[in-house]
Amino acid sequence: MDRPHLTIHPSAIIDDGALIGEGTRIWHWVHVCGGARIGRNCTLGQNVFVANRVIIGDRCKIQNNVSLYDGVTLEDDVFCGPSMVFTNVLNPRAFVERKNEYRPTLVKKGATLGANCTIVCGVTLGEYAFIAAGAVVTRDVPAHALMMGAPARQAGWMSEYGERLPLPLAGRGEYRCPHTGTLYRLDGDRITKEEP
């Protein structure tokens, strides 16, 4: 199905009521539920599922085999790698109804969620955070933090461009991104980008 402002593959199912922004591309076997809100210029790869209470910002890229369940919010420019996983209940049982116990997950602007990582519900991932492939995130993640392992632990800092910054995890220091020249300053356990 093509609309003037969208590209939707014929195998995709878009339920009535779903709001999808201009320029968004939806590929094979995607299912978008009626309450979902998807921004402009997004890409939803093959076999993506988007539940009713999901908000996706502008320019997000959701790769193949990702399910966004109720309570997930992606701000603008978020990358979800292939087969990464969101949850929305901490202690699921097939025989216990827990729909009133869903915990929200917020992924802030520019974050990257690597292939096959898992984001356990109820956390916030900061702006431009970088979750390595296969990591399991069980707690909030600071802006620009590089998280690796299971459970995920902070292993460094990342620039907005996606380059690892050679700064300590805490203390003081500064570093320029080699690709953009942007200056980042570390103060304690918080990193900030210096605006020109």
C-alpha positions in Angstrom: 0.0 0.0 0.0 1.4 3.4 -1.0 0.1 6.7 0.2 1.5 10.0 -1.1 3.6 10.6 2.0 4.3 6.9 3.1 5.7 3.7 1.8 3.9 0.7 3.2 4.6 -2.8 1.9 1.5 -4.8 0.9 2.2 -7.5 3.5 2.2 -5.0 6.4 -0.9 -4.6 8.6 -1.7 -1.1 9.8 -4.7 -1.1 12.1 -7.2 1.7 11.9 -6.3 4.7 14.1 -2.5 4.4 13.9 -0.8 7.7 13.3 2.2 7.6 11.0 4.3 10.6 10.0 5.3 11.7 6.5 8.2 9.9 4.8 8.0 6.8 7.0 8.8 3.5 5.3 7.2 0.3 6.6 8.5 -3.0 5.2 7.5 -6.7 5.0 5.2 -8.3 7.6 5.1 -5.3 10.0 2.1 -4.9 12.3 1.3 -1.5 13.7 -1.6 -1.4 16.2 -4.3 1.3 16.1 -3.1 3.3 19.1 0.5 3.6 17.9 2.1 7.0 17.2 5.0 6.9 14.7 6.9 10.1 13.7 8.2 11.3 10.4 10.9 9.7 8.2 11.1 6.5 10.3 12.0 3.1 8.9 10.4 -0.1 10.3 12.2 -3.2 9.0 10.8 -6.6 8.3 8.7 -8.3 11.0 8.5 -5.3 13.4 5.6 -5.2 15.8 4.3 -1.9 17.3 1.7 -2.1 20.1 -1.1 0.4 20.9 0.6 2.4 23.6 3.9 3.0 21.8 5.3 6.4 20.7 8.0 6.6 18.2 9.7 10.0 17.4 11.0 11.3 14.1 13.8 9.6 12.1 13.9 6.4 14.2 15.3 3.3 12.6 13.8 0.0 13.8 15.6 -3.0 12.3 14.2 -6.4 11.5 12.5 -8.6 14.2 12.0 -5.9 16.9 8.8 -5.7 19.0 7.8 -2.5 20.7 5.3 -3.4 23.4 2.9 -1.1 25.4 4.8 1.5 27.4 7.8 1.9 25.1 8.6 5.5 24.0 11.4 6.3 21.6 12.3 10.0 21.2 13.8 11.3 17.9 16.7 9.6 16.1 16.7 6.3 18.0 18.3 3.3 16.4 17.0 -0.2 17.4 19.3 -2.9 16.1 18.1 -6.2 14.6 16.3 -8.6 17.0 16.8 -6.3 20.1 14.2 -6.9 22.8 12.0 -4.6 24.9 10.0 -6.0 27.8 7.1 -4.4 29.7 6.6 -6.7 32.7 9.3 -7.6 35.3 7.9 -10.9 36.4 5.7 -12.5 33.7 3.8 -15.7 34.1 1.6 -17.2 31.5 -1.1 -17.9 34.0 -1.0 -14.5 35.8 -2.7 -11.5 34.2 -0.3 -8.5 34.6 -1.5 -6.0 32.1 -2.0 -3.4 34.9 1.6 -3.8 35.9 3.3 -2.7 32.7 6.4 -0.5 33.3 7.2 2.3 30.9 10.5 2.4 29.1 11.9 5.7 27.7 14.7 5.9 25.1 15.9 9.4 24.7 17.0 11.3 21.6 19.8 9.7 19.5 20.3 6.5 21.6 21.5 3.4 19.9 20.3 -0.1 20.9 22.6 -2.7 19.5 21.6 -6.0 17.8 20.2 -8.6 20.2 20.4 -6.4 23.3 17.6 -6.6 25.9 16.1 -3.6 27.6 14.2 -4.6 30.8 11.2 -2.5 31.4 11.0 0.5 33.7 14.3 2.2 32.7 15.3 5.4 31.0 18.1 5.4 28.5 19.8 8.9 28.2 20.4 11.0 25.1 23.0 9.4 22.8 23.5 6.4 25.0 25.0 3.4 23.2 23.9 -0.1 24.2 26.3 -2.7 22.8 25.1 -5.8 20.9 23.9 -8.4 23.3 23.9 -6.2 26.4 21.1 -6.6 29.0 20.1 -3.3 30.5 18.4 -3.5 33.9 18.8 0.1 35.2 18.8 3.7 34.0 21.6 4.7 31.6 23.2 8.1 31.6 23.4 10.3 28.5 26.3 9.3 26.2 27.1 6.2 28.2 28.5 3.1 26.5 26.9 0.0 28.1 28.2 -3.5 27.7 27.6 -7.0 29.1 24.9 -8.9 31.0 23.9 -7.3 33.2 25.1 -4.1 31.4 27.8 -2.0 33.0 29.1 1.3 31.8 32.3 0.8 29.7 32.9 4.4 28.5 31.4 7.4 26.8 30.2 8.0 23.3 29.9 11.1 21.2 26.7 12.1 19.4 28.5 10.9 16.2 28.8 7.5 17.6 32.6 7.5 18.4 34.0 6.2 21.7 35.5 9.0 23.8 38.7 8.2 25.7 37.5 9.6 29.0 37.4 7.9 32.4 34.1 6.8 33.7 34.2 9.5 36.4 36.4 12.4 37.3 37.3 15.4 35.1 38.5 15.6 31.5 37.7 16.7 28.0 37.9 15.3 24.5 37.1 16.3 21.0 35.2 13.9 18.7 37.7 13.2 15.9 35.0 13.3 13.3 33.1 16.4 14.2 35.5 18.3 16.5 32.8 18.7 19.1 34.2 19.2 22.6 32.9 16.9 25.4 33.6 17.6 29.1 33.4 15.1 31.9 32.5 16.4 35.4 32.1 13.7 38.0 30.0 11.0 36.4 28.3 13.3 33.9 29.3 14.3 30.4 28.2 17.4 28.5 28.7 18.6 25.0 30.1 22.1 24.7 27.9 24.2 22.3 29.7 26.4 19.8 
